[in-house]
Each structure stands twice: as structure tokens, then as C-alpha cells.
Amino acid sequence: MIVYSFPVRTAFIERDLEMIRPHAAIKDLEFTQSAFKLPFYLVGQFFQLLWYLPSTSQYLCFFGGYHCILPVVFGKIFGKKCTIQAGGTDCINMPEIGYGNFRKKWLRMATVFSFKNCSLILPVAEALVSQHYNYDPRINPKQGLLQLIPGLKTPIQVIPNGFDTEFWKELGMERVKHSFISVATHTSTLTRALVKGYDLIEQLAASNPEWSFTLVGDADYRALSPNIRVLGKERPAALVQLYNTHEFYLQLSSSEGFPNALGEAMACGCIPIGSAVGAIPEIIGDAGLLLKRKELGTLQTLIQDWMAGKTQLTSPRARVERYFTYAHRRHLLLQALSLKD
């Protein structure tokens, strides 16, 4: 049995469980992101791991951090493989925008310990391994595991996300001209809004009152411009409808691993506009517009050039179907976990 530990349950986690369950027994153990609850969860996790130890074949964690410490230790003591999937914040140090595990002393120590002592690291993007960051000039350019953990010797294998293009698809609906959509949770928190690039979206909306913007994921987010519509969390089926009625998808994040919503929107036919961070350039390729520096003027020019017919793009959906399939990720993940596909 695989014991899978993670700090918060997400669609990414559910998809992993869906991929693994037909091939191996797996027990999912949700942890906490609350500093107050941390000691209690560590004690509880210890007894959970002890209880499941006789039937445990290996450990799997999503993100490096506090929730990985005990699975790594149990793996070391009892000779069981422990794999950590690196997702983004665990490979980043951006105190300038209040983001990344490495900006907090104890969380940094837990993250470094986890990655140095686990058996295998599976980042979702090459940029999380090592990158020279230059999107936001305020932020230190040295990012990624190899930059932040000198001497890291744990084996690393990049496995990108994959999407079910039978579900995320174009429906032939009419798209509202000059309409933009972006999806992110917890954006009513300032730090999260900055990480997801909502400050730049607000500037873009204010500069173009004739365009329409939809922000999905946090009903408590307070938009500054009247042409921004805010929606709370939506079910996948509702998201398919929303993607199919918008012309562009915005992923203007200051930091990312591999954003799921970007791939979903592209599979639904949205033209992607993204920042040059994390896996975003790899995902978009020649199927969308890439912003290399966080500058409103440059962003405006990119969009206006496309609207004027000066920029030729390939099909966003075709790119997802070619490079980021559900089957490809499943095959690589099962192989990394020594399971048969």
C-alpha cells in the first residue's frame, strides 16, 4: 500500500489518486496548513504512519514541507521508498511577495530535510529544478531546488501534468469578444492575489474598460474595476462552460509550478496569455502570448498586436493534446512509483 501525504486536498491530488488506485492500494492522509494545528497533526500523523506501517510499501508526498518529515524518517528507518512531488511553493524563495517555503526559517528547514532525505523528487516543471528568474525585477533571480539547496543529490525526474481532453473540450459555443478569464483560489488574501498576478489583471482591466474580465475561485475577492466579474469556486462542468464563452485565459502569475487551469482552458480553446515563469512557457509554446517582464505596456502591446492580426498562433487545444495528455502523466507517474501501467 502507498501512503500519500499532502497539506491540502486539490484537484491535482484527486487526479493522482484516480491514476494510482487501479494499480495499487493507496491511503491518502491530509495534513494541515495551520501553524497552530501543526504539532497536533505531527503527533496524529506519527500514529497513522505507525498503524499503517505493516501494510505500507512506499510513501508519496505532494509538496516538500512539514508533512513530509515523518514519511521521510519512516522511509529511512524501515527501508521504504519515499517520493516527493514538487509543486511550486516548495521550490521558491520570494519574500518580496510573501511567497515560498524558503522565506520561513522552520519551514525551510523542513523542506530542505525532506528533499535531501527522500528517495526521489518529481517536480511538475523543469523550472522548479533550477531557473534564472527575471519576470519581476524585484525578485531574486536564483530559484529552483538546485539553486536553493546546494549539494542536493536526491534523484530528480520532471513529470508534467496531464489533462483529460475528453472532458476539457471545445463545445462550439459563442465566445464573448475581448473577454478574459482567470481561475485561482484564496485570492482574497493579498499575498495569493500577488502570486497569481491579479494586480496586473486589475491594471489591464482599468486600462481597457471596454473589455470584460472574469475571476473565478474566490467569491470574497474584491475587484477594483467595474468590468471585472468575480465568481466563487465552480465545479469542473461549470468551468468548461465558462472557458468556452471566453476568448482569452490569463495566467499572469509571479510564480508557478504547472498551473492546471491554464491547461484546462487551452483544451477548451481559450487563447492563453501567460507570464514567463515556471512551466507556463512550456505549456503555451506557440499557441498563445508570453509576457517576459511584468509590465502593463508590454502586455497591452502583446494583446493588441494579436487583435490587429500581427501575431499568428497555433491551436491551444492541439498543443495540450500533443504534449500534456492524461495518459502520458499517468504512465510516467506509475513508472516512477514502480507500478505497472
C-alpha positions as CSV (number, residue, x, y, z in Angstrom):
1,M,0.0,0.0,0.0
2,I,1.1,3.5,-0.8
3,V,0.6,6.2,1.9
4,Y,0.0,9.6,0.3
5,S,0.5,12.7,2.4
6,F,-0.4,16.3,1.3
7,P,-1.1,19.6,3.0
8,V,-4.4,20.4,1.3
9,R,-6.7,18.4,-1.0
10,T,-6.8,19.7,-4.5
11,A,-8.0,18.6,-8.0
12,F,-4.3,17.7,-8.6
13,I,-4.4,15.3,-5.6
14,E,-7.7,13.8,-6.7
15,R,-6.3,13.2,-10.2
16,D,-3.2,11.4,-8.8
17,L,-5.4,9.2,-6.7
18,E,-7.5,8.4,-9.7
19,M,-4.4,7.4,-11.7
20,I,-2.9,5.3,-9.0
21,R,-5.9,3.4,-7.4
22,P,-6.4,1.0,-10.3
23,H,-2.8,-0.2,-9.9
24,A,-2.1,-0.1,-6.2
25,A,-3.8,0.3,-2.8
26,I,-3.3,3.9,-1.6
27,K,-4.2,5.6,1.6
28,D,-4.5,9.4,1.4
29,L,-3.6,11.4,4.6
30,E,-4.4,15.1,4.5
31,F,-2.3,17.3,6.7
32,T,-2.8,20.9,7.7
33,Q,-1.6,24.4,6.6
34,S,-2.3,25.9,10.0
35,A,0.7,26.7,12.2
36,F,-1.4,26.4,15.3
37,K,-2.6,22.9,14.4
38,L,0.9,21.7,13.2
39,P,2.0,20.0,16.5
40,F,-1.2,18.1,16.8
41,Y,-1.1,16.9,13.2
42,L,2.5,15.8,13.5
43,V,1.5,13.6,16.5
44,G,-1.5,12.3,14.7
45,Q,0.5,11.6,11.6
46,F,3.1,9.6,13.6
47,F,0.4,7.2,14.9
48,Q,-1.2,7.0,11.5
49,L,2.1,6.0,9.9
50,L,2.7,3.6,12.7
51,W,-0.7,2.0,12.3
52,Y,-0.3,1.6,8.5
53,L,3.4,0.5,8.7
54,P,2.8,-3.3,8.3
55,S,1.0,-2.8,5.0
56,T,2.9,0.2,3.7
57,S,5.1,-0.5,0.6
58,Q,6.2,3.1,0.0
59,Y,5.4,6.8,0.8
60,L,4.3,9.5,-1.6
61,C,4.1,13.2,-0.7
62,F,2.9,16.3,-2.6
63,F,5.0,19.4,-1.9
64,G,8.0,19.3,0.4
65,G,7.4,20.6,3.9
66,Y,6.3,19.7,7.4
67,H,4.0,16.9,6.3
68,C,7.0,15.1,4.6
69,I,9.2,14.9,7.7
70,L,7.8,11.7,9.2
71,P,7.2,9.8,5.9
72,V,10.9,10.5,5.1
73,V,12.0,9.4,8.5
74,F,9.8,6.2,8.4
75,G,11.2,5.5,4.9
76,K,14.8,5.8,6.1
77,I,14.3,3.7,9.2
78,F,12.2,0.9,7.6
79,G,13.8,0.9,4.2
80,K,10.7,2.1,2.2
81,K,10.8,4.4,-0.8
82,C,9.6,7.9,-0.2
83,T,8.8,10.1,-3.2
84,I,8.0,13.8,-3.1
85,Q,6.2,15.6,-5.9
86,A,7.5,19.2,-6.0
87,G,4.7,21.6,-7.0
88,G,5.9,25.2,-6.8
89,T,6.0,26.9,-3.4
90,D,8.4,24.3,-2.1
91,C,11.0,25.3,-4.7
92,I,10.7,29.0,-4.4
93,N,12.1,31.8,-2.2
94,M,10.2,35.1,-2.9
95,P,10.0,37.1,0.3
96,E,9.4,40.2,-1.8
97,I,5.8,39.0,-2.4
98,G,5.5,36.8,0.7
99,Y,5.8,33.5,-1.2
100,G,7.8,30.3,-1.0
101,N,8.8,27.8,1.7
102,F,12.3,29.1,1.8
103,R,11.4,32.5,3.3
104,K,10.4,31.0,6.6
105,K,13.2,29.5,8.8
106,W,11.5,26.4,10.2
107,L,9.5,25.6,7.0
108,R,12.7,26.0,5.0
109,M,14.5,23.5,7.3
110,A,11.6,21.0,7.0
111,T,11.6,21.4,3.2
112,V,15.4,21.0,2.9
113,F,15.4,18.0,5.1
114,S,12.5,16.4,3.2
115,F,14.2,16.8,-0.2
116,K,17.7,15.8,0.9
117,N,16.5,12.6,2.6
118,C,13.7,11.3,0.3
119,S,14.3,8.7,-2.4
120,L,13.0,10.6,-5.4
121,I,11.8,14.1,-6.3
122,L,9.2,14.5,-9.1
123,P,8.8,18.2,-10.0
124,V,5.9,19.1,-12.3
125,A,8.1,21.6,-14.2
126,E,11.8,21.9,-15.2
127,A,11.8,25.5,-13.8
128,L,11.3,24.1,-10.3
129,V,14.6,22.2,-10.6
130,S,16.6,25.4,-11.5
131,Q,15.8,28.7,-13.1
132,H,17.1,32.1,-13.6
133,Y,14.1,34.2,-12.8
134,N,13.7,37.6,-14.4
135,Y,9.9,38.2,-14.8
136,D,9.5,40.5,-11.8
137,P,12.7,42.6,-11.3
138,R,12.1,42.9,-7.5
139,I,12.6,39.2,-7.0
140,N,15.9,37.3,-6.6
141,P,16.7,35.5,-9.9
142,K,18.1,32.3,-8.2
143,Q,15.1,30.0,-7.9
144,G,14.5,26.2,-8.0
145,L,15.7,23.3,-5.9
146,L,19.3,23.2,-7.1
147,Q,19.7,26.9,-6.5
148,L,18.1,26.9,-3.1
149,I,19.5,23.6,-1.8
150,P,23.3,23.5,-2.6
151,G,24.6,20.0,-2.8
152,L,21.2,18.3,-3.3
153,K,21.9,14.8,-4.5
154,T,18.4,13.2,-4.5
155,P,17.4,11.9,-8.0
156,I,15.1,14.2,-9.8
157,Q,12.6,13.4,-12.6
158,V,10.3,16.0,-14.1
159,I,6.8,14.7,-14.7
160,P,4.4,17.4,-16.2
161,N,0.7,17.5,-15.5
162,G,-1.8,15.9,-17.9
163,F,-5.3,16.7,-18.9
164,D,-8.4,14.7,-19.8
165,T,-9.2,16.3,-23.2
166,E,-12.4,14.2,-23.5
167,F,-13.7,16.3,-20.6
168,W,-11.9,19.6,-21.1
169,K,-13.0,20.3,-24.7
170,E,-14.4,22.9,-27.1
171,L,-18.2,23.0,-27.2
172,G,-18.7,25.2,-30.2
173,M,-20.2,28.0,-28.1
174,E,-20.1,31.7,-29.0
175,R,-17.2,33.4,-27.2
176,V,-17.6,37.0,-26.0
177,K,-15.3,39.2,-27.9
178,H,-12.4,40.7,-25.8
179,S,-13.3,38.6,-22.8
180,F,-10.7,37.3,-20.4
181,I,-10.9,34.7,-17.6
182,S,-8.6,33.5,-14.9
183,V,-9.0,30.9,-12.2
184,A,-7.3,30.8,-8.8
185,T,-8.4,30.1,-5.2
186,H,-7.8,32.1,-2.0
187,T,-7.1,35.3,-3.9
188,S,-8.9,37.5,-1.3
189,T,-5.6,37.1,0.6
190,L,-3.2,39.8,-0.7
191,T,-0.1,37.5,-1.0
192,R,-2.1,35.0,-3.0
193,A,-3.5,37.7,-5.3
194,L,0.0,39.0,-6.0
195,V,1.4,35.5,-6.7
196,K,-1.5,34.9,-9.2
197,G,-0.9,38.2,-10.9
198,Y,-4.2,39.8,-10.0
199,D,-2.5,43.2,-9.5
200,L,-1.6,43.2,-13.2
201,I,-5.0,41.9,-14.3
202,E,-6.5,44.8,-12.3
203,Q,-4.3,47.3,-14.2
204,L,-5.2,45.7,-17.6
205,A,-8.9,45.9,-16.7
206,A,-8.7,49.5,-15.6
207,S,-6.8,50.5,-18.8
208,N,-9.4,48.7,-21.1
209,P,-12.9,49.4,-19.7
210,E,-14.5,48.0,-22.9
211,W,-13.0,44.5,-22.3
212,S,-14.6,42.1,-19.8
213,F,-12.8,40.0,-17.2
214,T,-14.0,37.1,-15.1
215,L,-12.0,35.9,-12.0
216,V,-13.1,32.5,-10.7
217,G,-12.2,30.8,-7.4
218,D,-12.8,33.1,-4.5
219,A,-16.1,34.9,-4.1
220,D,-14.5,37.1,-1.4
221,Y,-12.0,38.8,-3.7
222,R,-12.9,42.5,-4.2
223,A,-12.3,43.7,-7.7
224,L,-11.3,47.3,-8.2
225,S,-12.7,47.7,-11.7
226,P,-16.4,47.5,-12.7
227,N,-15.6,45.4,-15.8
228,I,-14.3,42.5,-13.5
229,R,-16.8,39.9,-12.5
230,V,-15.9,37.7,-9.5
231,L,-17.2,34.2,-9.1
232,G,-16.5,31.7,-6.3
233,K,-15.3,28.1,-6.8
234,E,-17.0,26.4,-9.7
235,R,-17.5,22.7,-10.4
236,P,-15.5,21.3,-13.4
237,A,-18.6,21.1,-15.6
238,A,-19.3,24.8,-15.0
239,L,-15.7,25.7,-15.7
240,V,-15.9,24.0,-19.1
241,Q,-18.9,26.3,-19.9
242,L,-17.0,29.4,-18.7
243,Y,-13.9,28.6,-20.7
244,N,-16.0,28.1,-23.8
245,T,-17.6,31.5,-23.6
246,H,-14.3,33.5,-23.1
247,E,-11.8,34.4,-25.7
248,F,-8.6,34.6,-23.6
249,Y,-7.3,32.8,-20.5
250,L,-4.9,34.9,-18.2
251,Q,-2.1,33.2,-16.2
252,L,-0.1,36.3,-15.2
253,S,1.4,34.7,-12.1
254,S,4.6,35.9,-10.5
255,S,5.4,32.3,-9.7
256,E,4.0,29.0,-10.8
257,G,4.8,25.3,-11.0
258,F,2.5,23.8,-13.6
259,P,-0.9,25.6,-13.5
260,N,-3.8,23.2,-14.1
261,A,-6.3,25.8,-15.0
262,L,-4.1,27.1,-17.9
263,G,-4.0,23.6,-19.5
264,E,-7.8,23.1,-18.9
265,A,-8.6,26.5,-20.5
266,M,-6.4,25.8,-23.5
267,A,-8.0,22.4,-24.0
268,C,-11.3,24.3,-24.1
269,G,-10.0,26.6,-26.8
270,C,-9.1,29.7,-24.9
271,I,-6.1,31.7,-26.2
272,P,-3.6,31.7,-23.4
273,I,-1.8,34.8,-22.1
274,G,0.9,33.9,-19.6
275,S,3.9,35.1,-17.7
276,A,7.3,33.6,-18.4
277,V,7.6,31.7,-15.1
278,G,7.5,28.0,-14.1
279,A,6.1,25.7,-16.8
280,I,4.0,28.4,-18.4
281,P,6.3,29.0,-21.4
282,E,6.4,25.2,-22.0
283,I,2.6,24.9,-21.8
284,I,1.8,27.8,-24.0
285,G,4.6,27.4,-26.6
286,D,3.5,28.9,-29.9
287,A,-0.2,28.6,-29.1
288,G,-0.5,31.9,-27.1
289,L,1.1,35.1,-25.9
290,L,4.0,35.1,-23.4
291,L,4.8,38.1,-21.2
292,K,8.5,38.0,-20.4
293,R,8.5,41.0,-18.0
294,K,5.9,42.2,-15.6
295,E,5.0,45.4,-17.5
296,L,1.5,46.6,-18.3
297,G,2.6,48.3,-21.5
298,T,4.3,45.2,-22.9
299,L,1.2,43.2,-22.0
300,Q,-1.1,45.7,-23.8
301,T,1.1,45.5,-26.9
302,L,1.1,41.7,-27.0
303,I,-2.7,41.6,-26.9
304,Q,-3.3,44.5,-29.3
305,D,-0.8,43.0,-31.8
306,W,-2.8,39.8,-31.8
307,M,-6.1,41.6,-32.2
308,A,-4.6,43.5,-35.2
309,G,-3.6,40.2,-36.8
310,K,0.1,40.8,-36.4
311,T,0.6,37.6,-34.4
312,Q,0.0,34.1,-35.7
313,L,-0.8,31.3,-33.2
314,T,-1.3,27.6,-33.4
315,S,-4.3,25.8,-31.8
316,P,-4.2,25.8,-27.9
317,R,-6.2,22.6,-27.8
318,A,-3.9,20.8,-30.2
319,R,-0.9,21.7,-28.1
320,V,-2.4,20.2,-25.0
321,E,-3.4,17.1,-26.9
322,R,0.1,16.7,-28.2
323,Y,2.2,17.4,-25.2
324,F,0.1,17.2,-22.0
325,T,-2.1,14.2,-22.1
326,Y,-3.6,12.5,-19.0
327,A,-2.2,9.1,-20.3
328,H,1.3,10.5,-20.6
329,R,1.4,11.7,-17.0
330,R,-0.2,8.5,-15.7
331,H,2.5,6.4,-17.5
332,L,5.4,8.4,-16.1
333,L,4.0,8.6,-12.6
334,L,3.3,4.9,-12.4
335,Q,6.7,4.1,-13.8
336,A,8.4,6.4,-11.2
337,L,6.4,4.6,-8.4
338,S,7.5,1.2,-9.8
339,L,3.8,0.3,-10.7
340,K,2.6,-1.3,-13.9
341,D,0.5,0.8,-16.3
